[in-house]
Amino acid sequence: MDFQELYQNILKDLEQDIRPQVKLLKNDISELVVIWEALLLNWSKEKEPELKKILCIADHSQTLSRDFTGPIIQTLNLSLPSELTIYTLASAQKHIITKCALDGVPLPSDFVEVLKKLLDSKDPEIFEWVLRLIESMGNQSLKFKDAVLKKKPSFFSIFNAHMRAAIEIMEMLKRRWG
């Protein structure tokens, strides 16, 4: 499969307000994982455009696969621009959280740890995204209870839309956890 062409087709669909629905076969997923892992080796900022393409394909895939778990976690451990971290979190929502829930398996512990680390992000949008992911985990969100309860947004955070949303999510989680 030509992933460059697939990426361009996704962009065309998005430009036409069509929701891309990419169906990846098992061998396509394997090939994409190999490309993704190779990209992460000797990581440099110059590789960010290619990573963005891979994340776009993974995010628009109808086919859920836990094969993406390793590269997603590796990517979340990198120091990336906020945009790429958020794209990676979107892929994690689909390929890790949703897939684990459908398969009835617990979330990988290294994924839990990287999300706990991202809770310390100074970027309000990343903080909101991580909280949204935690909220979507159902009972597995309890793994984050202590880390979330330690977060105390400042008074000035109410002036930021992402922080206001994050505060609402934190309140909802606190009520759920009792």
C-alpha positions as CSV (number, residue, x, y, z in Angstrom):
1,M,0.0,0.0,0.0
2,D,1.2,3.5,-0.9
3,F,1.0,5.4,2.4
4,Q,1.9,8.7,0.8
5,E,-1.1,8.4,-1.6
6,L,-3.3,7.2,1.2
7,Y,-2.4,10.3,3.3
8,Q,-3.1,12.6,0.3
9,N,-6.6,10.9,-0.2
10,I,-7.4,11.5,3.5
11,L,-6.5,15.2,3.1
12,K,-8.7,15.4,0.0
13,D,-11.6,13.9,1.9
14,L,-11.1,16.3,4.8
15,E,-10.9,19.3,2.5
16,Q,-14.3,18.2,1.0
17,D,-15.8,17.8,4.5
18,I,-15.9,14.0,4.0
19,R,-15.0,11.9,7.0
20,P,-12.2,9.6,5.8
21,Q,-12.8,6.0,6.5
22,V,-9.6,4.1,5.9
23,K,-9.8,0.3,6.0
24,L,-6.3,-1.1,6.7
25,L,-5.6,-4.8,6.2
26,K,-3.5,-6.7,8.7
27,N,-0.4,-6.5,6.3
28,D,-1.0,-2.7,5.9
29,I,-1.0,-2.3,9.6
30,S,2.2,-4.4,10.0
31,E,3.8,-2.3,7.2
32,L,2.7,1.0,8.8
33,V,4.0,-0.1,12.2
34,V,7.4,-1.0,10.7
35,I,7.6,2.4,9.0
36,W,6.5,4.2,12.2
37,E,9.1,2.4,14.4
38,A,11.8,3.1,11.8
39,L,10.9,6.7,11.9
40,L,11.2,6.8,15.7
41,L,14.8,5.4,15.6
42,N,17.3,8.2,15.9
43,W,14.4,10.7,16.3
44,S,14.9,14.2,15.0
45,K,12.7,17.2,14.5
46,E,13.1,16.9,10.7
47,K,11.0,13.7,10.9
48,E,7.9,15.4,12.2
49,P,6.1,15.9,8.8
50,E,6.4,12.1,8.2
51,L,5.2,11.3,11.7
52,K,2.2,13.6,11.1
53,K,1.3,11.6,8.0
54,I,1.4,8.3,9.9
55,L,-0.6,9.7,12.8
56,C,-3.2,10.9,10.3
57,I,-3.5,7.5,8.8
58,A,-3.8,5.8,12.1
59,D,-6.4,8.2,13.4
60,H,-8.6,7.8,10.3
61,S,-8.3,4.0,10.2
62,Q,-11.6,2.1,10.7
63,T,-9.5,-0.9,11.6
64,L,-8.6,-0.9,15.3
65,S,-5.3,-2.6,16.1
66,R,-3.3,-3.0,19.3
67,D,-0.3,-3.4,17.0
68,F,-0.1,0.4,17.1
69,T,0.4,0.4,20.9
70,G,4.2,0.2,21.0
71,P,4.7,3.1,18.4
72,I,2.0,5.2,20.1
73,I,3.7,4.9,23.5
74,Q,7.1,5.5,22.1
75,T,5.8,8.6,20.3
76,L,4.1,9.9,23.5
77,N,7.4,9.6,25.3
78,L,9.1,12.0,22.8
79,S,9.3,15.7,23.3
80,L,7.0,16.8,20.4
81,P,5.1,20.0,19.4
82,S,1.6,20.0,21.0
83,E,-0.1,19.3,17.7
84,L,1.7,16.0,17.2
85,T,1.2,15.0,20.9
86,I,-2.5,15.6,20.4
87,Y,-2.6,13.6,17.2
88,T,-0.9,10.8,19.0
89,L,-3.4,11.0,21.9
90,A,-6.2,10.7,19.3
91,S,-4.7,7.6,17.9
92,A,-4.2,6.2,21.4
93,Q,-7.9,6.8,22.1
94,K,-8.8,4.6,19.2
95,H,-6.1,1.9,19.0
96,I,-5.3,1.5,22.7
97,I,-8.3,2.6,24.8
98,T,-11.2,1.6,22.6
99,K,-9.5,-1.6,21.3
100,C,-8.6,-2.8,24.9
101,A,-12.1,-2.1,26.0
102,L,-13.5,-4.1,23.0
103,D,-11.1,-7.0,23.7
104,G,-11.8,-6.9,27.4
105,V,-8.1,-6.5,28.3
106,P,-6.5,-4.0,30.7
107,L,-4.6,-1.0,29.4
108,P,-0.9,-1.5,29.1
109,S,1.0,-0.3,32.2
110,D,3.5,1.7,30.1
111,F,0.6,3.5,28.5
112,V,-0.9,4.4,31.9
113,E,2.6,5.7,33.0
114,V,3.0,7.9,30.0
115,L,-0.4,9.4,30.4
116,K,0.4,10.1,34.1
117,K,3.5,11.9,32.9
118,L,1.5,13.9,30.4
119,L,-0.8,15.0,33.2
120,D,2.1,17.3,34.1
121,S,2.1,19.0,30.7
122,K,2.1,22.8,30.9
123,D,0.1,22.9,27.7
124,P,-3.6,23.3,28.7
125,E,-4.8,21.5,25.5
126,I,-2.7,18.4,26.1
127,F,-3.8,18.4,29.8
128,E,-7.5,18.5,28.6
129,W,-6.9,15.7,26.1
130,V,-5.3,13.5,28.7
131,L,-8.2,14.0,31.0
132,R,-10.7,13.3,28.2
133,L,-8.9,10.0,27.6
134,I,-8.9,9.1,31.3
135,E,-12.6,9.9,31.4
136,S,-13.3,7.6,28.5
137,M,-11.7,4.6,30.2
138,G,-14.6,3.7,32.5
139,N,-13.4,1.7,35.5
140,Q,-9.8,1.7,34.3
141,S,-9.8,5.5,35.0
142,L,-9.3,4.6,38.7
143,K,-5.6,3.9,37.8
144,F,-5.3,7.7,37.5
145,K,-7.3,8.7,40.6
146,D,-4.4,9.8,42.8
147,A,-2.6,11.6,40.0
148,V,-5.8,13.5,38.9
149,L,-6.8,14.4,42.5
150,K,-3.3,15.9,43.1
151,K,-3.9,18.4,40.3
152,K,-4.9,21.9,41.5
153,P,-5.5,24.3,38.7
154,S,-4.8,27.9,39.5
155,F,-7.4,30.6,39.8
156,F,-6.2,32.1,36.4
157,S,-6.9,28.8,34.6
158,I,-10.6,29.8,34.4
159,F,-9.5,32.3,31.7
160,N,-8.3,29.5,29.4
161,A,-11.0,27.4,27.5
162,H,-9.0,24.2,27.7
163,M,-8.4,24.6,31.4
164,R,-12.1,25.3,32.0
165,A,-12.9,22.1,30.2
166,A,-10.2,20.3,32.1
167,I,-11.6,21.5,35.4
168,E,-15.1,20.3,34.4
169,I,-13.7,16.8,33.5
170,M,-11.8,16.7,36.8
171,E,-15.0,17.5,38.7
172,M,-16.9,14.8,36.8
173,L,-14.2,12.2,37.5
174,K,-14.2,13.1,41.2
175,R,-18.0,12.6,41.4
176,R,-17.6,9.3,39.5
177,W,-14.9,8.1,41.9
178,G,-16.9,9.1,44.9
